[in-house]
Amino acid sequence: MGRRVLITGSEGHLGRALRDAFLMLGDDVTGIDLPGMGAEIELDLDDRATAWTYKWEKLKFDIVVCNAKTQTWNCHHQLALYARQCIINISSIYGALGSDPSLYEGTEVEPTPAWYAASKGAMVALTKWQSCNLAPVRSNCVCPGGIFRGHSDNFNRRYAAKVPLGRMATEDDIVGPVLFLCSDAARYITGQVLMVDGGYSAW
């Protein structure tokens, strides 16, 4: 489709899946990730002294996907200002819901830290602000549920029992909604928070 796309956290599991999907559509994709990860732009977005020495003013993108897991909401917003068509903020169910500590007890998975919930919640609020203040650029937020990445059977069963669709998510489950929100089919959708969680938040 020939669009210019910027993806933060481009070399992680979801970042790579998003990159591949946009590339398959014929888009020109630029990735940002930590040094040593192999992205086109190697930066620690939590290190403001390093991140903002980059010559961002040279960048213009049709789509900005803020996917990186950082503790600083402001880095996402500064990058989103370079979007000409739409912004996708990747949050989490824990940006909109409380974390159930009993889900993690006796498993190998660490409970969700407070900073993660706070930063992902900020992405939800930021989406609302951007949609009102950056229009006609559209801004929407996707909140994935738990994504399966080799979890133990114990945790997988416990999590799946809380999901009406009966399983954890895959990266492909998240990619589809992102592509839709970036497409012309979503041209009148902005300021929305889409829970992509198999129904976890519907209980």
C-alpha positions as CSV (number, residue, x, y, z in Angstrom):
1,M,0.0,0.0,0.0
2,G,3.1,2.2,0.1
3,R,2.5,3.8,3.5
4,R,5.3,4.9,5.7
5,V,5.0,3.1,9.1
6,L,6.9,3.6,12.3
7,I,6.8,0.8,14.9
8,T,8.3,1.1,18.4
9,G,9.4,-2.1,20.1
10,S,9.7,-3.5,16.6
11,E,12.0,-6.4,17.4
12,G,9.8,-8.0,20.2
13,H,7.3,-10.7,19.5
14,L,4.4,-8.5,18.7
15,G,6.6,-5.9,17.1
16,R,8.0,-8.4,14.6
17,A,4.5,-9.7,13.8
18,L,3.3,-6.2,13.2
19,R,6.3,-5.4,11.0
20,D,5.8,-8.5,8.9
21,A,2.1,-7.7,8.4
22,F,2.7,-4.2,7.2
23,L,5.5,-5.3,4.9
24,M,3.2,-7.9,3.4
25,L,0.8,-5.1,2.6
26,G,3.6,-3.3,0.7
27,D,4.3,-0.7,3.3
28,D,7.6,0.9,4.1
29,V,8.4,0.0,7.8
30,T,10.9,1.7,10.1
31,G,11.5,0.1,13.5
32,I,12.7,1.5,16.8
33,D,14.0,-0.8,19.6
34,L,16.8,-1.1,22.1
35,P,20.4,-1.0,21.1
36,G,21.6,-4.5,20.0
37,M,18.1,-5.6,18.9
38,G,18.7,-4.9,15.2
39,A,16.1,-2.2,14.5
40,E,16.7,0.6,12.0
41,I,16.7,3.1,14.9
42,E,18.4,1.8,18.0
43,L,17.3,3.8,21.1
44,D,16.3,3.3,24.7
45,L,13.1,5.4,24.8
46,D,13.2,5.5,28.6
47,D,16.6,7.3,28.4
48,R,15.5,10.8,27.5
49,A,19.0,12.1,27.2
50,T,19.7,9.6,24.5
51,A,16.4,9.4,22.8
52,W,15.9,13.1,22.1
53,T,19.4,13.6,20.6
54,Y,18.1,11.8,17.5
55,K,17.1,14.1,14.6
56,W,13.4,13.3,14.8
57,E,12.4,16.4,12.8
58,K,13.5,14.5,9.6
59,L,10.9,11.9,10.2
60,K,7.3,11.8,8.8
61,F,5.1,8.7,8.8
62,D,1.6,7.9,7.7
63,I,1.2,5.5,10.6
64,V,2.9,5.4,14.0
65,V,2.4,2.3,16.1
66,C,3.5,2.9,19.7
67,N,4.2,-0.7,20.8
68,A,7.3,-0.5,23.0
69,K,7.0,-1.4,26.7
70,T,8.4,1.7,28.4
71,Q,7.8,3.5,31.6
72,T,7.6,6.9,29.9
73,W,4.3,7.8,28.1
74,N,5.8,11.1,26.8
75,C,8.2,9.3,24.4
76,H,5.2,7.7,22.7
77,H,3.4,11.0,22.3
78,Q,6.4,12.8,20.9
79,L,6.8,10.1,18.2
80,A,3.0,10.1,17.5
81,L,3.3,13.8,16.5
82,Y,5.1,12.6,13.4
83,A,2.0,10.7,12.2
84,R,0.1,12.1,9.2
85,Q,-2.8,9.6,9.1
86,C,-3.2,7.5,12.2
87,I,-1.7,6.5,15.6
88,I,-2.1,3.1,17.2
89,N,-1.2,2.9,20.9
90,I,-0.6,-0.6,22.2
91,S,-1.8,-0.8,25.8
92,S,-2.9,-3.9,27.7
93,I,-5.9,-5.2,29.5
94,Y,-4.1,-4.0,32.6
95,G,-4.2,-0.5,31.3
96,A,-7.9,-0.7,31.7
97,L,-8.5,-3.4,34.3
98,G,-7.0,-4.4,37.7
99,S,-4.5,-7.3,37.8
100,D,-5.8,-10.4,39.6
101,P,-2.9,-11.6,41.8
102,S,-4.4,-15.0,42.3
103,L,-3.9,-15.7,38.6
104,Y,-0.1,-15.7,39.2
105,E,0.1,-17.5,42.5
106,G,2.1,-20.8,42.2
107,T,3.0,-20.2,38.6
108,E,6.2,-19.1,36.8
109,V,4.7,-15.8,35.7
110,E,5.5,-12.7,37.7
111,P,2.5,-10.5,38.8
112,T,2.0,-7.4,36.8
113,P,4.2,-4.5,38.3
114,A,2.6,-1.2,39.2
115,W,4.7,0.8,36.7
116,Y,3.4,-1.4,33.8
117,A,-0.2,-0.9,34.7
118,A,0.4,2.9,35.2
119,S,2.2,3.3,31.8
120,K,-0.4,1.2,29.9
121,G,-3.2,3.2,31.6
122,A,-1.5,6.3,30.4
123,M,-1.7,5.1,26.8
124,V,-5.5,4.8,27.1
125,A,-5.8,8.4,28.4
126,L,-3.3,9.6,25.8
127,T,-5.3,8.1,23.0
128,K,-8.4,10.1,24.1
129,W,-6.3,13.3,24.2
130,Q,-4.7,12.7,20.8
131,S,-8.0,11.9,19.1
132,C,-9.4,15.3,20.2
133,N,-6.2,17.4,19.8
134,L,-4.4,15.9,16.8
135,A,-7.4,15.4,14.4
136,P,-7.7,14.8,11.5
137,V,-5.0,12.4,12.5
138,R,-6.8,9.4,14.1
139,S,-5.6,7.8,17.3
140,N,-6.9,4.5,18.6
141,C,-5.7,2.1,21.3
142,V,-5.5,-1.7,21.3
143,C,-5.5,-3.5,24.6
144,P,-4.3,-7.1,24.2
145,G,-5.0,-9.8,26.6
146,G,-2.4,-12.3,27.7
147,I,-0.4,-13.6,24.7
148,F,0.8,-17.2,24.8
149,R,4.6,-17.5,24.6
150,G,5.5,-20.9,25.9
151,H,3.7,-20.5,29.3
152,S,3.4,-23.6,31.5
153,D,0.3,-25.7,31.2
154,N,-0.6,-24.6,34.8
155,F,-0.6,-20.9,33.9
156,N,-2.1,-21.5,30.5
157,R,-5.1,-23.4,31.9
158,R,-5.6,-20.9,34.7
159,Y,-5.6,-18.0,32.3
160,A,-7.8,-19.7,29.7
161,A,-10.4,-20.4,32.3
162,K,-10.9,-16.7,32.7
163,V,-11.4,-16.1,29.0
164,P,-14.8,-16.8,27.3
165,L,-13.1,-17.9,24.1
166,G,-11.1,-20.3,26.2
167,R,-7.5,-19.6,25.3
168,M,-4.6,-17.1,25.5
169,A,-4.1,-14.8,22.5
170,T,-1.5,-15.1,19.7
171,E,0.3,-12.3,18.0
172,D,-1.9,-12.7,14.9
173,D,-5.0,-12.1,17.1
174,I,-3.6,-8.6,17.8
175,V,-2.2,-7.9,14.3
176,G,-5.6,-8.1,12.6
177,P,-7.3,-5.3,14.7
178,V,-4.3,-3.1,14.3
179,L,-4.4,-3.4,10.5
180,F,-8.1,-2.7,10.5
181,L,-7.7,0.5,12.6
182,C,-5.0,1.7,10.2
183,S,-7.1,1.0,7.1
184,D,-9.6,3.1,5.2
185,A,-12.4,0.8,6.6
186,A,-11.7,2.6,10.0
187,R,-11.5,6.1,8.6
188,Y,-14.3,7.3,10.9
189,I,-13.0,5.6,14.0
190,T,-10.8,7.6,16.5
191,G,-10.4,7.8,20.2
192,Q,-11.5,4.2,20.7
193,V,-10.0,1.6,23.1
194,L,-10.4,-1.9,21.6
195,M,-10.1,-4.8,24.0
196,V,-8.6,-7.7,22.1
197,D,-8.8,-10.2,24.9
198,G,-11.0,-13.1,24.0
199,G,-13.7,-11.7,26.2
200,Y,-11.6,-11.5,29.4
201,S,-12.9,-8.0,30.2
202,A,-16.5,-9.0,29.6
203,W,-16.9,-11.0,32.8
